[in-house]
């Protein structure tokens, strides 16, 4: 399985390192040809509006939307969650998303940069161990569609959700050195989704 990381802005290097630690040889995606070469994609944390704008400049915005519609497995962390959401509260004027996840997210829901925090949370992957989660200007989910599974929450606000082939967290597992979230994406989201389309 070839996994790409959208490498236009944000925590690209950290996601690349996490994937490598999981036994994946990741691909930096900056061009449509690189997107076409991968089976799955990670949308990193960063600035969601900047990533969307740069993806249009680099000719990637519509190809990513098309691949998502075709069932490509995608994981989005923080800004990546916003980019996967079908709708955004407190969006900037004209802000676009790739969409695909039937959720509504609120940008900067936990506050600004100075309100960033870390917390140990329950992640519903069958393990009793808590996940150490880093929240930086993080969104949360305010509405979930009927096909969306909530995997983690903070104060009743969903912070990790998935559909069949799409997975998103409002926190940054790439910053912790714990690769459980990336392994979950690879083993529980991407591999089963790719098996179905073979």
Secondary structure as a PSIPRED ss2 file (coil, helix, strand):
# PSIPRED VFORMAT (PSIPRED V4.0)

   1 X C   1.000  0.000  0.000
   2 X C   1.000  0.000  0.000
   3 X E   0.000  0.000  1.000
   4 X E   0.000  0.000  1.000
   5 X E   0.000  0.000  1.000
   6 X E   0.000  0.000  1.000
   7 X C   1.000  0.000  0.000
   8 X C   1.000  0.000  0.000
   9 X C   1.000  0.000  0.000
  10 X C   1.000  0.000  0.000
  11 X C   1.000  0.000  0.000
  12 X H   0.000  1.000  0.000
  13 X H   0.000  1.000  0.000
  14 X H   0.000  1.000  0.000
  15 X H   0.000  1.000  0.000
  16 X H   0.000  1.000  0.000
  17 X H   0.000  1.000  0.000
  18 X H   0.000  1.000  0.000
  19 X H   0.000  1.000  0.000
  20 X H   0.000  1.000  0.000
  21 X H   0.000  1.000  0.000
  22 X C   1.000  0.000  0.000
  23 X C   1.000  0.000  0.000
  24 X C   1.000  0.000  0.000
  25 X C   1.000  0.000  0.000
  26 X C   1.000  0.000  0.000
  27 X E   0.000  0.000  1.000
  28 X E   0.000  0.000  1.000
  29 X E   0.000  0.000  1.000
  30 X C   1.000  0.000  0.000
  31 X C   1.000  0.000  0.000
  32 X H   0.000  1.000  0.000
  33 X H   0.000  1.000  0.000
  34 X H   0.000  1.000  0.000
  35 X H   0.000  1.000  0.000
  36 X H   0.000  1.000  0.000
  37 X C   1.000  0.000  0.000
  38 X C   1.000  0.000  0.000
  39 X C   1.000  0.000  0.000
  40 X E   0.000  0.000  1.000
  41 X E   0.000  0.000  1.000
  42 X E   0.000  0.000  1.000
  43 X E   0.000  0.000  1.000
  44 X C   1.000  0.000  0.000
  45 X C   1.000  0.000  0.000
  46 X C   1.000  0.000  0.000
  47 X C   1.000  0.000  0.000
  48 X H   0.000  1.000  0.000
  49 X H   0.000  1.000  0.000
  50 X H   0.000  1.000  0.000
  51 X H   0.000  1.000  0.000
  52 X H   0.000  1.000  0.000
  53 X H   0.000  1.000  0.000
  54 X H   0.000  1.000  0.000
  55 X H   0.000  1.000  0.000
  56 X H   0.000  1.000  0.000
  57 X H   0.000  1.000  0.000
  58 X C   1.000  0.000  0.000
  59 X C   1.000  0.000  0.000
  60 X C   1.000  0.000  0.000
  61 X H   0.000  1.000  0.000
  62 X H   0.000  1.000  0.000
  63 X H   0.000  1.000  0.000
  64 X H   0.000  1.000  0.000
  65 X H   0.000  1.000  0.000
  66 X H   0.000  1.000  0.000
  67 X H   0.000  1.000  0.000
  68 X H   0.000  1.000  0.000
  69 X H   0.000  1.000  0.000
  70 X C   1.000  0.000  0.000
  71 X C   1.000  0.000  0.000
  72 X C   1.000  0.000  0.000
  73 X E   0.000  0.000  1.000
  74 X E   0.000  0.000  1.000
  75 X E   0.000  0.000  1.000
  76 X E   0.000  0.000  1.000
  77 X E   0.000  0.000  1.000
  78 X C   1.000  0.000  0.000
  79 X H   0.000  1.000  0.000
  80 X H   0.000  1.000  0.000
  81 X H   0.000  1.000  0.000
  82 X H   0.000  1.000  0.000
  83 X H   0.000  1.000  0.000
  84 X H   0.000  1.000  0.000
  85 X E   0.000  0.000  1.000
  86 X E   0.000  0.000  1.000
  87 X E   0.000  0.000  1.000
  88 X E   0.000  0.000  1.000
  89 X E   0.000  0.000  1.000
  90 X C   1.000  0.000  0.000
  91 X C   1.000  0.000  0.000
  92 X C   1.000  0.000  0.000
  93 X C   1.000  0.000  0.000
  94 X C   1.000  0.000  0.000
  95 X C   1.000  0.000  0.000
  96 X C   1.000  0.000  0.000
  97 X C   1.000  0.000  0.000
  98 X C   1.000  0.000  0.000
  99 X C   1.000  0.000  0.000
 100 X C   1.000  0.000  0.000
 101 X E   0.000  0.000  1.000
 102 X E   0.000  0.000  1.000
 103 X E   0.000  0.000  1.000
 104 X E   0.000  0.000  1.000
 105 X E   0.000  0.000  1.000
 106 X E   0.000  0.000  1.000
 107 X C   1.000  0.000  0.000
 108 X C   1.000  0.000  0.000
 109 X C   1.000  0.000  0.000
 110 X C   1.000  0.000  0.000
 111 X C   1.000  0.000  0.000
 112 X C   1.000  0.000  0.000
 113 X H   0.000  1.000  0.000
 114 X H   0.000  1.000  0.000
 115 X H   0.000  1.000  0.000
 116 X C   1.000  0.000  0.000
 117 X E   0.000  0.000  1.000
 118 X E   0.000  0.000  1.000
 119 X E   0.000  0.000  1.000
 120 X E   0.000  0.000  1.000
 121 X E   0.000  0.000  1.000
 122 X C   1.000  0.000  0.000
 123 X C   1.000  0.000  0.000
 124 X C   1.000  0.000  0.000
 125 X C   1.000  0.000  0.000
 126 X C   1.000  0.000  0.000
 127 X C   1.000  0.000  0.000
 128 X C   1.000  0.000  0.000
 129 X C   1.000  0.000  0.000
 130 X C   1.000  0.000  0.000
 131 X E   0.000  0.000  1.000
 132 X E   0.000  0.000  1.000
 133 X E   0.000  0.000  1.000
 134 X E   0.000  0.000  1.000
 135 X E   0.000  0.000  1.000
 136 X C   1.000  0.000  0.000
 137 X C   1.000  0.000  0.000
 138 X C   1.000  0.000  0.000
 139 X C   1.000  0.000  0.000
 140 X E   0.000  0.000  1.000
 141 X E   0.000  0.000  1.000
 142 X E   0.000  0.000  1.000
 143 X E   0.000  0.000  1.000
 144 X E   0.000  0.000  1.000
 145 X C   1.000  0.000  0.000
 146 X C   1.000  0.000  0.000
 147 X C   1.000  0.000  0.000
 148 X C   1.000  0.000  0.000
 149 X E   0.000  0.000  1.000
 150 X E   0.000  0.000  1.000
 151 X E   0.000  0.000  1.000
 152 X E   0.000  0.000  1.000
 153 X E   0.000  0.000  1.000
 154 X E   0.000  0.000  1.000
 155 X C   1.000  0.000  0.000
 156 X C   1.000  0.000  0.000
 157 X E   0.000  0.000  1.000
 158 X E   0.000  0.000  1.000
 159 X E   0.000  0.000  1.000
 160 X E   0.000  0.000  1.000
 161 X E   0.000  0.000  1.000
 162 X E   0.000  0.000  1.000
 163 X C   1.000  0.000  0.000
 164 X C   1.000  0.000  0.000
 165 X C   1.000  0.000  0.000
 166 X E   0.000  0.000  1.000
 167 X E   0.000  0.000  1.000
 168 X E   0.000  0.000  1.000
 169 X E   0.000  0.000  1.000
 170 X C   1.000  0.000  0.000
 171 X C   1.000  0.000  0.000
 172 X C   1.000  0.000  0.000
 173 X H   0.000  1.000  0.000
 174 X H   0.000  1.000  0.000
 175 X H   0.000  1.000  0.000
 176 X C   1.000  0.000  0.000
 177 X C   1.000  0.000  0.000
 178 X C   1.000  0.000  0.000
 179 X C   1.000  0.000  0.000
 180 X H   0.000  1.000  0.000
 181 X H   0.000  1.000  0.000
 182 X H   0.000  1.000  0.000
 183 X H   0.000  1.000  0.000
 184 X H   0.000  1.000  0.000
 185 X H   0.000  1.000  0.000
 186 X H   0.000  1.000  0.000
 187 X H   0.000  1.000  0.000
 188 X H   0.000  1.000  0.000
 189 X H   0.000  1.000  0.000
 190 X H   0.000  1.000  0.000
 191 X H   0.000  1.000  0.000
 192 X H   0.000  1.000  0.000
 193 X H   0.000  1.000  0.000
 194 X H   0.000  1.000  0.000
 195 X H   0.000  1.000  0.000
 196 X H   0.000  1.000  0.000
 197 X H   0.000  1.000  0.000
 198 X C   1.000  0.000  0.000
